[in-house]
Amino acid sequence: MADPAILGKKIFFVHPSVFMQNEIVAELVQQEHEVYIAKSEDKLKKVLKNHPNSIVFACIDEVLSAKKWEEWIRSVLSDEATKNISLGVLSNTNNEEARKLYHDTIKVPCGFVPVKIEKDKVVQTLLSILKAAEAKGRRKYIRADTRSETMTTINIGINGTYITGNIWDISVVGLSCVFSQEVELEKNSIVSDMQIKLQSALLKAEGIVFGSRTDDNTKIYVLVFTQKLEPSVRAKIRTYMQKNLQSKMDVEMK
């Protein structure tokens, strides 16, 4: 099992509202947190047994009744397999009775957070909670494995012609890839004409050849993005990685 102190912790939002997904979760993704959406509390609980150091935020205004939410949260915190989960509660109502229940009686580790306030305040509150919970561990950047993706490619311009490759993994720092034809890229050379396709998104970037390695007779190049990478491109890479990771988690939750 991966060490959360090194690779960080998975963060799950259970039954988040559309606002939570589009505004709050999206912003946490841009802050390099590994965030997932769970649409079934029962399936999530089973998955949490495989990821016992995760962080969970229960959105208690959605789907379940107040009683069912209390039962589920108590079951997660009392189950031997999931008792180390860092669990927090999110609510639009800021109901004093609910706050006392979860904050004072059940004592959920990540507290009770009202979300019917300014978006930025909610984000900052959650970022503070995640920092205290050491959500990122020692890693700085999320990385997604894309070897199973069929529409995740790279084109680089060399001597007036484009060479196509498949991206093996990617982060906002750089990527590794293999090319469809033999190519020799010199270490520390600049690849100024780089087109990256992440499913439907086509991005332009500049990279430096960090090096290469051989794996089962396959030459894998590592390219590091330069400072010229546009903030909008970084944002699109992060959004793609979250979708990539979510799709794999969805399979695990089936």
Backbone bond lengths (Angstrom), bond angles and torsions (degrees), N, CA, C in turn:
res aa  C-N    CA-C-N  psi(-1)  N-CA   C-N-CA  omega(-1)  CA-C   N-CA-C  phi
1 M - - - 1.464 - - 1.529 109.28 -
2 A 1.359 116.45 137.22 1.455 121.33 -178.05 1.524 110.53 -63.30
3 D 1.308 116.27 141.01 1.455 121.98 -179.30 1.527 109.08 -79.07
4 P 1.368 119.24 114.40 1.462 121.24 -178.19 1.524 112.86 -64.48
5 A 1.344 116.73 -23.42 1.460 119.44 178.39 1.517 110.99 -67.36
6 I 1.327 116.29 -24.90 1.463 121.00 -179.93 1.526 110.94 -97.62
7 L 1.326 116.78 -52.32 1.463 121.13 -172.98 1.522 114.14 -93.37
8 G 1.323 117.14 -6.18 1.454 119.09 -178.97 1.515 112.57 88.85
9 K 1.331 115.82 -179.31 1.461 122.02 -175.34 1.525 111.27 -117.69
10 K 1.311 114.94 148.85 1.455 120.30 174.83 1.530 109.01 -78.06
11 I 1.335 115.28 141.68 1.461 121.43 -178.85 1.526 108.13 -118.03
12 F 1.320 116.71 123.05 1.458 121.23 -178.97 1.530 110.79 -113.90
13 F 1.328 116.00 134.33 1.465 121.87 170.37 1.521 106.85 -108.21
14 V 1.339 116.05 121.11 1.461 120.52 -178.01 1.525 109.98 -95.79
15 H 1.316 116.56 121.46 1.465 123.74 179.77 1.538 112.71 53.20
16 P 1.319 117.85 50.30 1.474 118.11 178.12 1.525 111.33 -70.34
17 S 1.316 116.47 150.10 1.464 121.01 175.28 1.525 109.27 -71.58
18 V 1.323 116.40 169.48 1.466 120.77 177.41 1.523 109.85 -59.93
19 F 1.330 116.16 -40.38 1.468 120.50 177.65 1.527 110.83 -59.90
20 M 1.323 116.26 -45.84 1.466 119.98 -179.54 1.527 110.53 -60.91
21 Q 1.323 117.12 -42.80 1.463 120.24 -178.46 1.526 111.61 -67.18
22 N 1.331 115.90 -48.72 1.465 120.10 -172.47 1.521 114.07 -77.96
23 E 1.313 116.89 -27.38 1.468 119.73 -175.62 1.533 113.02 -108.56
24 I 1.305 116.58 -53.82 1.468 120.00 -173.52 1.530 111.65 -80.14
25 V 1.330 116.58 -53.68 1.472 120.13 -179.09 1.522 110.50 -60.60
26 A 1.333 116.28 -43.44 1.463 120.39 -179.69 1.522 111.59 -58.96
27 E 1.323 116.99 -37.44 1.469 120.19 179.55 1.521 111.46 -71.61
28 L 1.324 117.44 -37.72 1.472 120.50 177.67 1.527 110.30 -64.39
29 V 1.333 116.57 -35.61 1.467 120.74 176.28 1.523 110.05 -62.03
30 Q 1.334 116.56 -41.15 1.463 120.25 179.94 1.527 111.78 -70.17
31 Q 1.318 116.93 -15.18 1.467 121.49 175.95 1.534 111.60 -94.09
32 E 1.334 116.03 17.07 1.472 123.14 176.25 1.531 114.04 65.87
33 H 1.338 116.13 36.01 1.465 119.99 172.49 1.530 108.80 -99.77
34 E 1.327 115.83 146.82 1.465 121.64 -179.43 1.523 108.89 -90.35
35 V 1.328 115.76 95.21 1.461 121.71 -169.72 1.532 111.66 -111.67
36 Y 1.339 114.79 140.90 1.458 121.35 178.52 1.528 110.46 -131.33
37 I 1.327 114.44 152.24 1.467 121.30 174.58 1.522 108.16 -105.32
38 A 1.328 116.48 132.28 1.465 121.39 176.97 1.520 108.94 -117.37
39 K 1.327 116.48 122.75 1.465 121.33 -178.75 1.523 112.45 -100.92
40 S 1.320 116.24 0.58 1.463 120.86 176.38 1.520 108.62 -137.13
41 E 1.315 116.27 116.12 1.469 119.94 -179.22 1.520 111.35 -67.20
42 D 1.324 117.99 -32.06 1.461 121.06 -179.44 1.526 111.55 -70.69
43 K 1.346 115.87 -44.33 1.457 119.49 178.22 1.525 110.72 -66.50
44 L 1.325 115.51 -36.07 1.467 118.63 178.76 1.523 110.42 -63.29
45 K 1.311 117.23 -42.80 1.460 118.94 -178.10 1.532 111.61 -59.96
46 K 1.328 116.34 -37.28 1.468 119.96 177.30 1.532 110.51 -65.36
47 V 1.340 116.06 -41.51 1.464 121.13 -179.67 1.525 110.90 -66.76
48 L 1.322 116.70 -36.17 1.466 120.66 -178.75 1.529 112.40 -60.98
49 K 1.307 116.35 -24.65 1.468 119.55 177.85 1.523 110.73 -67.16
50 N 1.360 115.99 -23.86 1.468 120.17 175.59 1.525 112.06 -88.67
51 H 1.335 116.00 -14.80 1.469 121.32 -179.21 1.531 108.60 -132.49
52 P 1.332 117.04 65.58 1.473 121.83 -169.70 1.522 115.94 -69.49
53 N 1.331 117.67 -6.12 1.464 119.73 179.12 1.524 111.78 -106.61
54 S 1.316 116.62 18.22 1.461 121.16 -176.92 1.523 112.26 -73.69
55 I 1.330 113.64 169.92 1.467 122.41 174.91 1.525 107.16 -115.49
56 V 1.332 116.96 132.77 1.461 121.26 -177.04 1.524 109.87 -126.73
57 F 1.338 115.28 132.85 1.459 120.73 173.06 1.524 108.09 -115.02
58 A 1.323 115.80 117.36 1.460 121.68 -179.78 1.523 109.06 -93.20
59 C 1.330 116.31 121.37 1.465 122.10 -179.38 1.526 107.90 -92.04
60 I 1.334 116.61 90.15 1.461 122.14 -164.29 1.527 114.97 -77.63
61 D 1.335 118.21 0.65 1.471 119.46 175.72 1.524 111.85 -89.58
62 E 1.321 116.29 -6.91 1.464 120.36 -172.64 1.538 112.00 -110.55
63 V 1.342 115.81 143.40 1.469 127.17 166.18 1.539 114.34 66.81
64 L 1.323 117.27 -62.94 1.471 119.56 -174.70 1.527 111.62 -89.34
65 S 1.325 114.99 158.95 1.468 120.07 173.08 1.522 108.98 -75.44
66 A 1.322 116.71 164.56 1.466 121.16 179.76 1.531 110.32 -57.78
67 K 1.336 116.29 -41.29 1.470 120.39 -179.71 1.519 111.50 -65.21
68 K 1.353 117.31 -42.79 1.466 121.34 -179.86 1.530 110.79 -65.56
69 W 1.332 116.20 -38.47 1.469 118.45 177.68 1.532 110.34 -63.58
70 E 1.308 116.90 -45.02 1.466 120.01 179.68 1.531 110.59 -59.82
71 E 1.326 116.50 -43.37 1.467 120.42 -179.80 1.524 110.66 -62.49
72 W 1.339 116.30 -43.76 1.469 119.75 -177.98 1.522 111.28 -65.98
73 I 1.313 116.59 -44.75 1.469 120.37 -178.81 1.533 110.36 -64.33
74 R 1.328 116.81 -42.91 1.467 119.41 177.62 1.528 110.81 -62.63
75 S 1.331 116.84 -37.30 1.468 119.93 -178.52 1.524 111.38 -67.27
76 V 1.326 117.02 -37.76 1.468 120.74 178.54 1.525 110.39 -65.01
77 L 1.322 115.82 -44.70 1.466 120.04 -175.94 1.528 113.45 -75.56
78 S 1.340 116.82 -18.59 1.473 119.69 -178.57 1.525 113.20 -100.10
79 D 1.341 116.96 -18.85 1.461 121.32 -179.53 1.531 109.62 -69.84
80 E 1.322 116.18 130.31 1.467 121.08 -178.34 1.526 111.51 -56.19
81 A 1.353 117.74 -33.87 1.468 121.72 -176.01 1.521 112.88 -78.71
82 T 1.341 117.20 -18.92 1.466 119.61 -176.21 1.529 113.61 -126.93
83 K 1.296 117.35 8.98 1.465 119.81 -173.96 1.530 113.77 -66.45
84 N 1.338 117.43 -16.42 1.465 120.24 178.94 1.529 112.90 -90.82
85 I 1.325 116.34 3.12 1.463 120.38 176.71 1.531 109.19 -64.05
86 S 1.323 116.64 135.72 1.465 121.30 173.91 1.529 106.73 -89.15
87 L 1.322 116.61 108.62 1.465 120.65 -171.94 1.523 111.31 -114.19
88 G 1.337 115.12 135.38 1.455 121.55 176.32 1.513 109.84 -127.87
89 V 1.316 116.43 162.07 1.463 122.46 -178.11 1.524 109.65 -120.03
90 L 1.340 116.09 132.89 1.461 122.30 177.61 1.518 108.91 -116.03
91 S 1.332 116.50 136.44 1.462 119.84 -179.33 1.519 111.32 -148.20
92 N 1.334 115.38 141.19 1.467 121.10 176.16 1.524 112.00 -77.34
93 T 1.319 116.43 -23.75 1.462 120.13 -169.13 1.526 113.71 -85.27
94 N 1.311 117.37 -27.77 1.472 121.36 -174.41 1.529 109.83 55.14
95 N 1.331 115.33 37.93 1.460 122.05 -179.61 1.523 110.41 -65.44
96 E 1.343 115.90 127.68 1.462 120.51 -175.09 1.528 111.94 -64.06
97 E 1.334 116.24 -37.34 1.467 120.28 179.10 1.529 110.54 -64.45
98 A 1.338 116.48 -43.98 1.466 120.86 179.11 1.520 110.32 -66.08
99 R 1.333 116.33 -39.67 1.470 120.01 179.23 1.530 110.35 -60.69
100 K 1.309 116.86 -46.46 1.464 120.30 -179.25 1.526 111.14 -64.20
101 L 1.333 116.27 -38.91 1.462 120.76 -179.85 1.525 110.82 -59.91
102 Y 1.339 115.52 -52.83 1.464 118.96 -173.61 1.532 113.15 -82.15
103 H 1.307 116.22 -35.52 1.467 119.03 -177.01 1.520 112.28 -82.41
104 D 1.326 116.64 -43.92 1.469 120.62 -173.30 1.526 113.99 -96.57
105 T 1.342 116.76 -39.93 1.469 119.72 -175.82 1.528 111.91 -87.40
106 I 1.328 116.39 -58.78 1.468 119.90 -178.59 1.536 110.94 -77.78
107 K 1.343 114.37 -28.28 1.474 120.34 178.88 1.540 112.16 57.80
108 V 1.317 115.45 57.08 1.466 118.93 177.67 1.530 108.91 -62.05
109 P 1.318 118.30 135.34 1.468 122.50 -173.08 1.525 115.36 -57.73
110 C 1.341 117.42 -34.38 1.470 120.28 -176.82 1.519 113.42 -103.42
111 G 1.328 115.93 15.02 1.450 120.06 170.09 1.518 116.98 75.89
112 F 1.329 113.54 -176.81 1.464 123.52 -179.96 1.526 107.07 -112.67
113 V 1.331 116.78 118.84 1.468 120.71 -174.15 1.524 110.62 -116.47
114 P 1.347 118.10 116.44 1.471 119.56 174.05 1.523 109.47 -75.17
115 V 1.327 116.63 134.92 1.469 119.03 -176.81 1.526 112.74 -111.21
116 K 1.328 117.96 -0.11 1.463 119.80 178.41 1.529 109.71 -88.98
117 I 1.307 114.82 52.62 1.462 122.66 175.23 1.519 106.63 -134.97
118 E 1.317 117.01 -173.11 1.452 119.74 -179.10 1.522 110.99 -58.32
119 K 1.333 114.68 138.61 1.461 120.90 -178.82 1.522 111.57 -52.76
120 D 1.328 117.00 -46.25 1.469 120.68 -176.60 1.520 111.79 -61.45
121 K 1.334 116.52 -35.25 1.467 119.52 179.20 1.524 110.85 -68.65
122 V 1.334 115.87 -39.54 1.465 120.05 178.03 1.524 109.88 -63.01
123 V 1.332 115.67 -46.13 1.471 120.63 -179.68 1.525 110.10 -60.46
124 Q 1.320 116.98 -46.45 1.468 119.87 -178.39 1.526 111.45 -64.71
125 T 1.337 116.41 -37.79 1.467 119.70 177.60 1.526 110.54 -63.21
126 L 1.330 116.33 -45.85 1.467 120.29 180.00 1.523 111.39 -66.29
127 L 1.323 117.53 -38.28 1.464 120.07 177.83 1.527 110.98 -63.22
128 S 1.316 116.18 -37.67 1.476 119.89 177.93 1.528 110.30 -66.23
129 I 1.336 116.49 -41.58 1.467 121.00 178.23 1.527 110.08 -63.45
130 L 1.314 116.48 -44.03 1.468 120.97 -178.55 1.526 111.16 -66.66
131 K 1.316 116.59 -36.22 1.466 119.47 177.41 1.520 110.45 -65.47
132 A 1.333 116.19 -43.53 1.470 120.44 178.96 1.524 111.18 -64.11
133 A 1.332 116.40 -31.63 1.469 121.26 179.74 1.524 112.04 -85.53
134 E 1.339 116.73 2.96 1.470 123.05 -179.82 1.524 111.16 54.05
135 A 1.340 114.46 48.08 1.464 120.41 -175.55 1.524 113.36 -62.44
136 K 1.317 117.12 -34.12 1.464 119.45 -176.93 1.522 113.50 -86.84
137 G 1.324 117.23 -13.23 1.465 118.32 -175.01 1.519 109.35 60.36
138 R 1.322 116.70 -138.78 1.467 120.12 179.70 1.529 112.29 -98.72
139 R 1.319 116.65 -3.24 1.461 118.01 -179.50 1.525 109.98 -79.00
140 K 1.338 115.34 153.67 1.461 120.46 178.49 1.529 112.09 -105.34
141 Y 1.342 115.57 -29.60 1.456 118.55 -172.62 1.527 111.40 -133.91
142 I 1.339 114.53 143.95 1.461 121.46 172.34 1.525 108.25 -74.47
143 R 1.317 116.48 142.85 1.464 121.10 174.92 1.525 108.12 -130.90
144 A 1.330 116.23 137.14 1.469 121.03 -179.62 1.522 110.47 -114.15
145 D 1.324 116.28 132.65 1.464 122.53 175.20 1.528 108.02 -81.58
146 T 1.327 116.60 121.39 1.472 120.31 -174.96 1.520 112.68 -117.34
147 R 1.322 118.06 16.30 1.464 120.34 -176.08 1.524 113.19 -62.41
148 S 1.330 117.51 -26.37 1.462 120.13 -179.06 1.529 112.54 -90.17
149 E 1.321 116.76 -1.94 1.460 121.20 -178.61 1.528 110.25 -84.53
150 T 1.331 116.42 136.52 1.468 120.28 -179.07 1.521 112.96 -93.05
151 M 1.319 117.80 -16.63 1.462 120.79 -177.68 1.522 111.90 -119.53
152 T 1.333 115.23 38.47 1.451 120.61 177.55 1.524 107.42 -122.44
153 T 1.320 115.42 95.21 1.465 120.79 -170.49 1.523 112.06 -131.01
154 I 1.325 114.22 168.77 1.458 121.77 176.95 1.523 108.81 -134.94
155 N 1.311 116.21 138.91 1.460 122.71 172.88 1.522 107.89 -121.14
156 I 1.315 116.38 130.66 1.464 119.58 176.15 1.530 109.42 -123.57
157 G 1.312 115.20 141.90 1.448 120.24 179.66 1.517 111.52 -90.14
158 I 1.315 116.92 121.71 1.466 122.39 178.09 1.522 108.37 -132.20
159 N 1.315 115.21 119.87 1.474 120.91 177.36 1.523 112.76 52.12
160 G 1.305 115.71 43.86 1.452 119.89 174.75 1.518 115.92 82.01
161 T 1.323 117.69 2.59 1.461 120.00 178.70 1.526 110.20 -130.36
162 Y 1.336 116.40 153.94 1.464 120.15 -179.28 1.523 111.02 -100.16
163 I 1.325 114.11 137.20 1.465 121.32 176.85 1.528 107.65 -114.86
164 T 1.322 115.65 130.72 1.464 120.83 -175.96 1.520 111.00 -99.10
165 G 1.329 114.89 141.38 1.455 120.30 176.43 1.513 110.96 -138.66
166 N 1.324 116.50 167.07 1.461 122.63 175.58 1.529 109.25 -103.54
167 I 1.326 115.32 132.60 1.460 120.23 179.14 1.532 108.91 -80.96
168 W 1.324 116.01 130.26 1.465 121.08 179.97 1.522 112.27 -93.69
169 D 1.310 116.83 -36.50 1.461 120.38 172.00 1.517 108.82 -157.49
170 I 1.330 115.99 160.46 1.455 120.11 -174.19 1.526 110.86 -150.85
171 S 1.328 115.43 147.97 1.464 123.48 170.25 1.517 106.14 -144.57
172 V 1.327 117.47 -178.00 1.460 118.70 177.94 1.532 111.13 -76.69
173 V 1.320 116.65 -5.38 1.468 121.00 177.71 1.519 111.21 -89.58
174 G 1.324 117.07 -36.19 1.461 120.01 -177.98 1.510 111.37 175.70
175 L 1.328 115.23 -164.66 1.462 119.74 -177.07 1.529 109.92 -152.30
176 S 1.322 115.51 163.33 1.457 121.11 169.49 1.519 107.41 -118.22
177 C 1.325 116.46 147.79 1.461 119.70 -174.94 1.522 111.39 -154.81
178 V 1.315 115.21 161.76 1.463 122.29 173.36 1.523 107.10 -125.13
179 F 1.327 116.49 143.85 1.457 120.54 -176.46 1.518 111.87 -102.52
180 S 1.332 114.73 152.12 1.459 120.91 -176.08 1.522 112.12 -74.33
181 Q 1.316 117.93 -16.18 1.464 121.69 176.14 1.523 108.97 -135.51
182 E 1.301 115.17 161.65 1.461 119.54 -176.65 1.521 109.92 -66.52
183 V 1.316 115.48 131.56 1.459 121.22 -179.78 1.525 108.72 -146.17
184 E 1.306 116.51 143.27 1.460 121.45 178.53 1.526 108.74 -113.96
185 L 1.319 115.47 111.17 1.461 120.88 177.47 1.524 108.56 -108.02
186 E 1.297 116.37 124.96 1.457 120.92 -176.61 1.526 110.55 -76.69
187 K 1.328 115.48 136.48 1.457 120.29 179.22 1.522 110.51 -58.20
188 N 1.336 115.39 137.62 1.474 124.85 -179.83 1.531 113.48 73.54
189 S 1.331 117.12 3.78 1.463 119.07 176.14 1.530 109.11 -76.87
190 I 1.321 115.98 153.14 1.463 121.33 -178.64 1.523 110.16 -95.98
191 V 1.326 115.56 131.20 1.459 121.74 173.85 1.525 106.19 -104.36
192 S 1.325 115.89 96.86 1.464 119.72 -172.66 1.521 113.02 -82.49
193 D 1.316 116.24 -24.11 1.467 120.74 -177.58 1.523 109.45 -111.74
194 M 1.338 115.61 90.92 1.462 121.06 -175.63 1.530 109.29 -127.62
195 Q 1.315 116.32 125.78 1.454 121.24 175.90 1.524 108.90 -114.89
196 I 1.325 115.95 126.51 1.460 122.00 -177.48 1.526 108.68 -114.31
197 K 1.322 116.19 127.24 1.459 120.37 176.83 1.524 108.99 -110.55
198 L 1.316 115.45 117.87 1.459 121.84 177.18 1.530 106.95 -115.70
199 Q 1.312 116.29 91.20 1.461 122.61 -173.02 1.538 109.19 57.38
200 S 1.326 118.58 -112.05 1.469 120.02 -176.56 1.527 113.27 -89.74
201 A 1.334 117.55 -8.38 1.468 120.90 -177.93 1.524 110.44 -91.46
202 L 1.330 116.29 129.56 1.462 122.16 175.99 1.522 108.40 -112.60
203 L 1.334 116.50 117.11 1.451 122.03 -173.16 1.523 111.08 -118.96
204 K 1.310 115.62 148.47 1.459 120.98 175.88 1.523 109.53 -109.90
205 A 1.326 115.80 140.54 1.458 119.97 -177.52 1.523 110.35 -152.82
206 E 1.319 114.16 168.27 1.458 121.81 173.17 1.517 107.49 -123.54
207 G 1.330 116.07 138.94 1.453 118.95 -177.41 1.507 113.48 -137.96
208 I 1.315 115.03 164.36 1.462 122.86 175.42 1.524 107.90 -116.44
209 V 1.324 116.72 135.01 1.461 120.94 179.43 1.527 108.28 -72.65
210 F 1.325 115.76 108.79 1.465 120.88 -178.30 1.523 110.89 -78.07
211 G 1.343 115.59 -31.90 1.459 119.95 -179.79 1.514 110.28 159.49
212 S 1.320 115.77 -170.14 1.465 120.82 179.22 1.519 109.42 -149.35
213 R 1.329 115.43 162.99 1.459 121.35 175.36 1.515 107.27 -147.38
214 T 1.314 116.13 161.91 1.462 120.99 179.36 1.514 109.93 -114.10
215 D 1.315 116.05 129.29 1.460 122.53 -179.86 1.527 107.96 -131.06
216 D 1.351 116.45 112.54 1.483 121.52 -177.60 1.528 111.29 51.55
217 N 1.310 114.37 49.48 1.471 122.51 178.22 1.531 113.88 66.17
218 T 1.319 116.21 12.58 1.464 120.85 176.56 1.520 109.01 -106.16
219 K 1.315 116.68 126.67 1.460 120.71 -179.64 1.519 109.68 -88.25
220 I 1.316 115.71 121.83 1.458 121.94 -176.69 1.527 108.47 -112.01
221 Y 1.316 115.73 121.88 1.461 120.79 178.13 1.530 110.50 -96.81
222 V 1.323 114.71 144.85 1.460 120.99 174.63 1.524 107.74 -114.10
223 L 1.329 115.84 122.54 1.458 122.21 -179.97 1.527 108.98 -116.42
224 V 1.310 116.47 132.38 1.463 122.23 179.19 1.527 108.72 -106.79
225 F 1.315 116.86 130.86 1.454 120.21 -179.97 1.527 110.93 -68.17
226 T 1.322 116.20 146.01 1.463 120.32 176.12 1.532 109.58 -86.29
227 Q 1.333 115.67 175.52 1.455 120.94 179.86 1.525 112.59 -68.18
228 K 1.337 116.69 -9.08 1.463 120.54 179.37 1.528 112.74 -75.97
229 L 1.330 116.87 -6.44 1.463 119.49 -179.09 1.528 109.81 -62.24
230 E 1.318 116.02 122.72 1.464 121.28 -177.12 1.529 111.12 -66.64
231 P 1.356 117.58 142.37 1.465 120.33 176.15 1.521 112.89 -54.47
232 S 1.345 116.95 -35.82 1.470 120.21 179.52 1.525 111.25 -65.68
233 V 1.336 116.87 -32.48 1.465 120.93 177.80 1.527 109.82 -70.90
234 R 1.328 116.57 -42.12 1.470 120.13 176.53 1.534 110.13 -58.86
235 A 1.331 116.37 -42.73 1.462 120.71 -179.41 1.524 111.01 -62.27
236 K 1.340 116.66 -41.18 1.465 120.78 -179.82 1.536 111.04 -68.50
237 I 1.322 117.08 -35.03 1.466 120.36 177.07 1.527 109.75 -64.83
238 R 1.328 117.04 -44.02 1.468 120.75 179.81 1.527 110.80 -63.76
239 T 1.336 116.15 -42.19 1.466 119.97 178.90 1.523 110.62 -62.46
240 Y 1.321 116.57 -42.27 1.467 120.46 178.09 1.531 110.89 -62.65
241 M 1.331 117.06 -44.83 1.466 120.22 -177.85 1.526 111.05 -61.99
242 Q 1.350 117.08 -38.55 1.455 119.41 179.08 1.528 110.44 -63.32
243 K 1.334 116.99 -42.07 1.466 120.86 178.24 1.528 111.02 -64.36
244 N 1.339 115.58 -39.17 1.460 121.32 179.04 1.531 110.54 -62.67
245 L 1.319 116.16 -48.58 1.460 120.92 -179.18 1.535 110.92 -67.51
246 Q 1.341 116.11 -38.54 1.466 120.34 179.40 1.520 111.01 -62.22
247 S 1.336 117.49 -41.48 1.470 120.66 -178.85 1.525 110.73 -61.81
248 K 1.322 116.67 -37.13 1.464 119.71 178.24 1.525 111.33 -71.09
249 M 1.329 115.52 -37.92 1.464 118.75 177.63 1.520 110.92 -67.44
250 D 1.335 117.29 -35.35 1.465 120.79 177.80 1.520 110.93 -59.90
251 V 1.324 116.09 -39.04 1.461 120.96 177.57 1.529 109.73 -64.11
252 E 1.328 116.05 -42.47 1.471 120.81 179.97 1.531 110.80 -65.09
253 M 1.328 117.06 -30.40 1.460 120.60 -177.04 1.529 113.48 -82.42
254 K 1.322 118.18 -9.71 1.461 120.02 -177.46 1.523 111.35 -65.30
